[in-house]
Structures are given as structure tokens and as C-alpha cells.
């Protein structure tokens, strides 16, 4: 009995490690040390062949065995029970062909044991482009894949000429800031659609969005209506995560309403695609804002030597790792840097302190830089006439309305070392700059002026939210002096849940 097809997901590096083990065992060298052309040549040759690649006698490390076992289960169940195989951190065409080869090999092994073909068809392989660098190369990767005869024929024969591509909002936002991530995602989708069109292949874009604005969240209708023209051609996939699942689909009536919103937005985006930028100059302005914004964001988050310690002191991030509230570890690798921290705890921690830093940092610098060059009227025209730009500014304005600098300052005063408090003051000044220039572009007199319902909701929650923030500061202060105190940990978890519910975001 099958209720819902599940996707499989694994990082591209784990597949490379698996092929390393296989090529070493077969005395072929080390796969990960080969250049891209040699990898593609090897993978294509093996995919065209009819013999299995992985010997039954091979002995491998537990991490490699886990990957091989996953492919084996995929072969046993097939596409009747499983949907897509998503490759996170995809960056090259070889990342996709590696999965196709491991999948083919597992199916050959399983069908040999069963004495008949594997059930169902092969799983569709979906590359997930996450970092800014990978998003910029997404179109080139798809072109390279579709230029390989074996792959193009495989897509046409086994997947009805349909390619699925996933774009990630979380890591791109953490990598370069929300504004730059939004623009890079827009361009990547345009490029992927163009690449598939060149080869006559249909494309479905799969949006890996989180609940919070910093991870690509926001009103569904607005998000779909602001996609690049041609990117929603009757099909669209999107993730719903965390508390958004309960909020949107927890009650039958609400779930039906959400599906109506999705259906309406997809139909409209297909039949009446959103407008592209009216002038080439608008794209140039976006590039300029994005460049300044990214530089400002990275200079604070990645280049300021004090920032990491400030982040650990000013937020409950360090304590989140001890609490059993996530589906995955807070870090990808054992490193204390921002780079290996997952996007969810990164955004969650800042949401708790009401700073909501990842969703707006860098935006003010970018808008200010372009406005000071005399382009304010151009930005206002872009806001009025370009759905993508309008939705980007509106979402940032919504986040600014939910932030509270008085509360954020209280965290600094109580938890941050005196030598690092100036950094917090600097970030609060950056917040004021962002607020000023977002209002200049939108033409609103105050935040959330075009969304009075949201403003009323935020104001109605403040009498409950503010005391919980005050309590959290005191609990953190005591817990950092007595970190084995389970009662304090329980108290912290209660404040975390309360603030997350009040802010309507866990990250």
C-alpha cells in the first residue's frame, strides 16, 4: 500500500566518496581526484555498459555502505514507492551522472537476485543548487547534461522528456544575504528554463523554501506570481517545512484553501506569466544592489573576526544544539564557523532575539548605494511594475516590521561582552538604514503600511512575546553559569517554543 511517494536525498560529496571506494578497489585510481571531463567520460561509459560496476566482494567503510544500501533499497522499491533522488550541494554534471550510475548498478544487482526486473522505474534524479556559486552555474550544468546523448535519451525514454531541478533558498541566503540570494535564484531559474528549452526538454522547478523569509518563505501566492516568466509552465514543486506544515495544512479547511492558492497561482503564472524587467537598466541596477549588498553582508558575517563570538553570545544558538528540537544536527561538519552551520539554526537563533538579522543584513547598504547615485525613481518604478522586485522588497519590509531593536539591544546588554557590544550597536544602525531605504523605495510612510492585518497581528502578540524574551535572557544568563541545570534547559525550551509561536517562525 502506497500513500505518498517519498524522496531520497544525499549530499554530492557522499556519492563521490562512494565512487572513490569503488575506483580504488578496482585499481582505477581515485575518482574525486579526476577532472570533470574524465569523470564524465568514465560515468558515461559505465552507464552505456551492461555489466554491474560494484563487485559483490567489495568491503567499504560504514559511510559508503550506507550510501550503497540506500541505492539498494531504492532499487527494491522503485518509482512506485519513491519519487525523486535529490542531490544536495550539486555543482557539476558528474554529480547527476554519479547518482544515475549508482542507481543503475543497484538495479542490476537486485534484478539479478530476484531473477526478474526491479519493480517500478528508475527514480528521477534532481540536482539541488544551493550556494550562490552553484546557482550561477546551474544553467551550464543542465546544458552539459542534456548535451550528453545517453542522458538526454534517458530523460526522454524514462521520464517523458521531463527534467526536474531544485533550487535552495537557505544556503544561498546564508552564503550571500537574502537580497543577493533572491536575485541569483531568479537568474538561475531563467538560465535553467532556457537550457531545457534549447534541448526541447520540459522542466519542473522544485523550490526548497523554508518557513522564514531568510529561507525563502513568505506568502505562497506572492512567491509564485513573482517567479521569472516561463519558469512555471503548469508545474511547480515546493517544500513546506516546520511549523508551516501545521499552520497551512493542519485543518482540512485550511489545507483546501492552501491547495486552492497553489493551484490558482500556478494557473495564473502559466496562462499570464509575470512581467519581466521592463528595461535592461533594471537588471543592471539589481546587479549593483546585489553586489553592494553581498559585500556588506559578507564583510560582517564572514570577515569580521568578532562576529562569530558575538553571534554565540547574543543568541541562544550554542544552547540549541543541546535541545532535541531539530530533525538534523545543527552543523554539517565538526566546525565552529558560520560556513558549516545549517541555515535553520542560523535563522532560528536570530529570530529568537527579534533581530532577524539574516533576512535584512546588507539590503540597506545595497539600496542606499544605488539611491545615492540618483536612481531612487528607477527603484520606485521597479517596485510598481516588476512583480519580483516588489515581492522581494515587501518580504523584507514584513521582516523589518517583525523585528524589535529594543529587545535585541537587551540581549546585547545582558549577554554580550562589553568589548563586542559596539558590533551590536553597529548592526542596529544598519537596521535603521535598511528600514529607511526600504520605505523610500516602497513609498510607504511606515513598515507594513500595505499589510495592516499583519501589523495588528504583531501588535496583538507583543504583550505575550516581550515578557518571554525577557525571561529567555535571564534563563540564558543563568544557564551559561550552570550549563548542566536541566530545569533551566527546560525553561529555555519553553521560552524558545513561545517566541517561535509568537514570531510564527522557527527558521
C-alpha positions in Angstrom: 0.0 0.0 0.0 1.4 3.4 -1.0 0.2 6.6 0.5 2.7 9.2 -0.6 5.9 8.8 -2.6 9.0 9.8 -0.5 12.1 11.5 -1.9 15.6 10.3 -1.1 18.2 13.0 -0.5 22.0 12.8 -0.1 24.9 15.2 -0.4 27.0 15.1 -3.7 30.2 14.6 -1.7 28.9 11.3 -0.2 28.5 9.9 -3.8 32.0 11.0 -4.7 33.3 9.2 -1.6 31.4 6.0 -2.7 32.9 6.2 -6.2 36.3 6.7 -4.7 36.0 3.5 -2.7 34.8 1.6 -5.9 37.5 3.0 -8.2 40.2 2.4 -5.6 39.0 -1.2 -5.2 39.1 -1.8 -8.9 42.6 -0.2 -9.2 41.3 2.6 -11.4 42.6 5.5 -9.4 40.8 8.0 -7.2 37.6 9.3 -8.7 37.5 12.5 -6.7 41.0 13.5 -8.0 39.9 13.3 -11.7 38.9 16.4 -13.5 35.3 16.9 -14.7 35.8 15.7 -18.2 37.5 12.5 -17.1 34.7 11.8 -14.6 32.0 12.4 -17.3 33.8 10.1 -19.7 34.1 7.3 -17.1 30.4 7.7 -15.9 29.0 7.8 -19.4 31.0 4.7 -20.5 29.8 2.8 -17.4 26.2 3.9 -17.9 26.2 2.6 -21.5 27.6 -0.7 -20.4 25.5 -3.7 -19.3 27.6 -5.2 -16.5 27.5 -4.2 -12.8 30.3 -1.9 -11.6 30.3 -2.7 -7.8 31.8 -6.2 -7.1 29.8 -8.3 -4.5 33.0 -8.9 -2.6 33.8 -5.2 -2.0 34.4 -4.2 1.6 33.7 -0.5 2.3 33.6 2.0 5.2 30.2 2.4 7.1 29.5 5.8 5.4 30.0 4.3 1.9 27.9 1.2 2.9 25.1 3.4 4.0 25.0 5.1 0.5 25.2 1.8 -1.3 22.4 0.3 0.9 20.2 3.4 0.2 20.5 2.8 -3.5 19.7 -0.9 -3.0 16.5 0.0 -1.1 15.7 2.4 -3.9 16.1 -0.4 -6.5 13.9 -2.8 -4.4 11.1 -0.3 -4.1 11.4 1.6 -7.4 9.4 4.6 -8.6 6.1 3.0 -7.4 7.0 3.9 -3.8 9.8 6.5 -4.2 9.7 9.8 -6.0 13.0 11.7 -6.7 16.6 11.3 -5.6 17.7 14.8 -4.7 21.4 15.6 -4.8 22.1 18.4 -2.3 25.2 20.7 -2.9 25.2 19.7 -6.6 27.7 21.7 -8.7 28.6 19.6 -11.7 27.1 17.4 -14.4 29.1 14.5 -12.9 27.1 14.8 -9.7 24.0 13.8 -11.5 25.6 11.0 -13.6 27.2 9.6 -10.5 23.8 9.0 -9.0 22.4 7.6 -12.2 25.3 5.1 -12.3 24.9 4.0 -8.6 21.2 3.7 -9.2 21.7 1.6 -12.4 24.2 -0.6 -10.6 21.9 -1.3 -7.7 19.0 -2.1 -10.0 21.2 -4.6 -11.9 22.3 -6.3 -8.7 18.7 -6.5 -7.3 17.2 -7.8 -10.5 19.9 -10.4 -10.7 19.0 -11.7 -7.3 15.2 -11.6 -8.0 15.6 -13.2 -11.4 13.3 -10.6 -12.8 13.3 -6.8 -13.5 13.2 -4.4 -10.5 9.7 -3.1 -9.6 8.7 0.3 -11.0 11.0 2.5 -13.0 14.2 4.4 -12.1 13.9 7.3 -9.7 14.2 10.7 -11.3 17.5 12.4 -10.3 17.1 16.0 -9.2 20.2 18.2 -8.7 19.8 20.8 -5.9 21.8 24.0 -6.5 22.2 25.8 -3.1 25.2 28.2 -2.9 25.5 31.4 -4.9 28.4 29.9 -6.9 26.3 26.7 -7.7 23.2 28.8 -8.7 25.3 30.8 -11.1 26.5 27.6 -12.8 23.1 25.8 -12.7 22.2 26.6 -16.4 25.6 25.4 -17.6 25.3 22.2 -15.7 21.9 21.4 -17.2 23.2 22.3 -20.7 26.2 20.0 -20.2 23.9 17.1 -19.0 21.5 17.5 -21.9 24.3 17.6 -24.4 25.3 14.0 -23.4 23.4 11.7 -25.7 22.9 8.9 -23.1 21.4 11.3 -20.5 19.1 13.1 -23.0 17.8 9.8 -24.3 17.4 8.5 -20.7 15.3 11.6 -19.8 13.1 11.3 -22.9 12.6 7.5 -22.6 12.3 7.1 -18.8 11.0 10.4 -17.6 8.8 11.6 -20.5 11.3 14.3 -21.6 10.9 15.9 -18.2 13.8 17.3 -16.1 13.4 18.4 -12.5 15.8 20.9 -11.0 15.7 22.0 -7.3 16.9 25.5 -6.1 17.8 26.1 -2.5 16.9 29.2 -0.7 18.5 28.5 2.7 22.2 28.1 2.0 22.3 30.8 -0.7 20.8 33.2 1.8 23.3 32.3 4.5 26.1 32.5 1.9 25.4 35.9 0.5 22.4 37.5 2.2 18.7 37.5 1.4 18.7 40.1 -1.4 21.6 38.6 -3.4 20.2 35.1 -2.9 16.8 36.2 -4.3 18.4 37.8 -7.4 20.7 34.8 -8.0 17.8 32.4 -7.7 15.8 34.5 -10.2 18.7 34.4 -12.7 19.4 30.7 -12.1 15.8 29.8 -12.9 15.8 31.8 -16.1 19.0 30.1 -17.2 17.8 26.6 -16.3 14.5 27.2 -18.2 16.5 28.5 -21.2 18.8 25.5 -21.1 15.9 22.9 -21.1 14.1 24.9 -23.9 17.2 24.7 -26.1 17.1 20.9 -26.0 13.3 20.6 -26.2 13.0 19.2 -22.6 10.2 20.2 -20.2 11.3 21.4 -16.8 9.8 21.5 -13.3 11.5 23.8 -10.8 11.5 22.5 -7.2 11.7 25.3 -4.7 13.4 24.3 -1.4 11.8 27.0 0.7 11.7 27.2 4.5 9.1 28.8 6.7 11.0 32.0 7.4 11.8 34.9 5.0 15.5 34.3 5.4 15.0 30.8 4.0 12.8 31.8 1.1 9.5 31.7 3.0 6.6 34.1 2.6 3.0 34.1 1.2 2.7 31.3 -1.4 0.7 33.3 -4.0 3.1 36.2 -3.9 6.1 33.8 -4.3 4.7 32.0 -7.3 3.5 35.2 -9.0 6.9 36.7 -8.8 8.8 33.8 -10.5 10.6 34.5 -13.8 8.4 34.3 -16.9 8.3 30.7 -18.3 9.5 29.1 -15.0 6.0 28.0 -14.0 4.6 26.1 -17.0 1.8 24.2 -15.4 4.1 22.5 -12.9 5.8 23.5 -9.7 7.2 21.8 -6.6 7.8 23.4 -3.3 8.7 22.3 0.2 6.7 23.2 3.2 8.7 22.9 6.4 8.5 23.0 10.1 5.5 24.9 11.7 4.3 25.9 8.2 3.0 22.3 7.7 0.8 22.6 10.7 -0.2 26.2 10.0 -1.1 25.6 6.4 -2.3 22.0 6.4 -3.3 21.2 10.0 -7.0 21.7 9.5 -8.9 20.3 6.5 -10.5 23.7 5.6 -7.1 25.5 5.8 -5.4 22.7 3.7 -8.1 23.0 1.0 -7.6 26.8 1.0 -3.8 26.4 0.6 -4.2 24.0 -2.3 -6.6 26.5 -3.9 -3.9 29.2 -3.5 -1.2 27.0 -5.1 -3.5 25.9 -8.0 -4.7 29.5 -8.7 -1.1 30.9 -8.6 0.3 28.2 -10.8 -2.5 28.5 -13.4 -2.2 32.3 -13.5 1.6 32.2 -13.7 1.3 29.7 -16.6 -1.5 31.5 -18.6 -0.4 35.0 -17.7 3.3 34.9 -16.8 4.6 37.6 -14.5 6.2 40.6 -16.3 10.0 40.5 -16.8 12.0 43.6 -16.0 10.8 46.4 -18.3 14.3 47.8 -19.1 17.8 46.2 -19.3 18.8 49.0 -16.9 16.6 47.4 -14.2 18.7 44.3 -14.4 21.9 46.4 -14.1 20.5 48.1 -11.0 19.7 44.7 -9.5 23.2 43.6 -10.1 24.6 46.7 -8.5 22.3 46.4 -5.4 23.2 42.7 -5.2 26.9 43.3 -5.4 26.9 46.0 -2.7 24.5 44.0 -0.5 26.6 40.8 -0.7 29.8 42.7 0.0 28.3 44.3 3.1 26.7 41.1 4.3 29.9 39.0 3.9 32.1 41.7 5.5 30.1 41.4 8.6 29.3 37.7 8.8 32.4 36.1 7.3 35.2 38.7 7.5 34.6 40.4 10.9 36.7 38.3 13.4 34.4 39.4 16.3 31.2 38.4 14.6 31.2 34.6 15.4 31.8 35.2 19.1 29.2 37.9 19.1 26.7 35.6 17.4 27.3 32.9 20.1 26.9 35.4 23.0 23.9 37.4 21.7 21.7 34.4 20.6 20.7 31.0 22.0 22.5 29.3 19.1 25.0 27.3 21.2 22.2 26.1 23.5 20.0 24.9 20.6 22.4 22.0 20.0 21.6 20.6 23.4 17.8 20.7 22.9 16.1 17.9 21.0 14.1 20.1 18.6 15.5 19.5 15.2 15.4 16.8 12.6 19.1 17.1 11.8 22.3 18.1 13.5 22.8 21.9 13.7 26.1 21.6 11.8 27.1 19.7 8.7 30.7 19.2 9.9 32.5 19.5 13.2 33.5 23.1 12.8 32.5 26.2 14.8 32.4 28.5 11.8 29.3 30.0 10.2 30.0 28.1 6.9 29.2 24.7 8.3 26.3 25.8 10.5 22.9 24.7 8.9 20.6 27.5 7.8 17.8 26.6 10.1 19.6 27.2 13.5 21.3 30.2 11.9 18.0 31.9 11.2 16.2 30.4 14.2 18.8 31.9 16.7 18.4 35.4 15.2 14.6 35.1 15.2 14.6 34.3 18.9 16.3 37.5 19.8 14.0 39.5 17.5 17.0 40.8 15.5 16.0 38.6 12.4 19.4 39.6 11.0 19.8 37.1 8.1 16.7 38.4 6.4 17.7 42.0 6.0 21.5 42.4 6.6 23.2 44.0 3.5 19.9 45.2 2.0 20.1 48.7 3.4 23.7 49.1 2.1 22.7 48.0 -1.4 19.6 50.2 -1.7 21.5 53.2 -0.2 24.4 52.8 -2.6 22.0 52.9 -5.7 19.8 55.7 -4.3 22.8 57.9 -3.6 23.7 57.6 -7.3 20.4 59.2 -8.2 18.4 56.1 -9.1 15.6 56.4 -6.5 12.9 57.0 -9.1 14.1 53.9 -11.1 13.8 51.8 -8.0 10.3 53.1 -7.3 9.3 52.3 -10.9 10.7 48.8 -10.5 8.7 48.4 -7.3 5.5 49.3 -9.0 6.0 47.4 -12.3 8.2 44.4 -11.6 6.5 41.7 -9.5 9.8 40.0 -8.5 11.3 43.2 -7.2 8.1 44.2 -5.4 7.7 40.9 -3.7 11.4 41.0 -2.6 11.0 44.4 -1.0 7.6 43.6 0.5 9.0 40.5 2.2 12.0 42.4 3.6 9.6 45.1 4.8 7.5 42.5 6.6 10.6 41.1 8.4 11.6 44.6 9.5 8.1 45.0 10.9 8.5 41.8 13.0 12.0 42.8 14.3 12.4 44.7 17.6 15.7 46.5 18.2 14.8 47.3 21.8 14.6 43.6 22.6 17.7 42.8 20.5 19.6 45.6 22.4 18.5 44.0 25.8 20.1 40.7 24.7 23.3 42.5 23.9 23.4 44.4 27.3 22.8 41.3 29.3 24.7 38.6 27.4 27.4 40.1 25.2 30.9 41.0 26.4 31.4 44.8 26.7 34.1 44.7 24.1 31.7 43.3 21.5 28.7 45.5 22.2 29.7 48.1 19.7 29.2 45.5 16.9 25.6 45.1 18.1 25.2 48.9 18.0 26.6 49.0 14.5 24.2 46.3 13.4 21.3 48.2 14.9 22.3 51.3 12.9 22.4 49.1 9.8 18.9 48.0 10.6 17.8 51.7 10.7 19.4 52.3 7.3 17.6 49.3 5.9 14.3 50.5 7.2 14.8 54.0 5.9 15.7 52.9 2.3 13.0 50.1 2.1 10.4 52.8 2.9 12.0 55.2 0.3 11.7 52.5 -2.4 8.2 51.3 -1.4 6.8 54.8 -0.9 5.3 53.7 2.4 5.3 56.0 5.4 5.8 53.2 7.9 6.6 49.5 7.9 3.8 47.1 6.9 1.6 50.1 5.8 0.3 47.9 2.9 -0.4 45.0 5.3 -2.4 46.3 8.2 -3.7 42.8 9.2 0.0 41.7 9.8 0.7 44.9 11.8 -2.3 44.3 14.0 -1.3 40.6 14.5 2.2 41.6 15.5 0.9 44.3 17.9 -1.5 41.9 19.5 1.2 39.4 20.2 3.7 41.9 21.8 2.2 41.7 25.4 3.0 37.9 25.3 6.2 38.0 23.3 8.1 40.7 25.1 8.0 39.0 28.6 9.1 35.7 27.1 12.1 37.4 25.6 12.9 39.0 29.0 12.6 35.5 30.6 14.8 33.9 27.9 17.6 36.5 28.5 17.6 35.6 32.2 17.5 31.9 31.6 20.4 32.1 29.2 22.4 34.2 31.6 21.9 31.6 34.4 22.4 28.6 32.1 25.7 29.9 30.9 26.9 29.8 34.5 25.3 26.4 35.2 25.1 24.6 31.9 24.1 21.2 33.4 21.0 22.5 35.1 18.1 20.6 33.4 15.4 22.8 34.9 17.0 25.8 33.2 17.2 23.8 30.0 13.5 23.0 30.2 12.7 26.7 30.9 14.8 27.7 27.9 12.9 25.2 25.7 9.6 26.7 26.9 10.7 30.3 26.0 12.0 29.1 22.6 8.7 27.5 21.8 6.8 30.5 23.0 8.8 33.0 21.0 8.8 30.8 17.9 5.0 30.6 18.1 4.7 34.4 18.6 7.0 35.2 15.7 5.4 32.4 13.6 8.8 31.2 12.6 11.3 28.6 13.9 13.5 29.1 10.8 
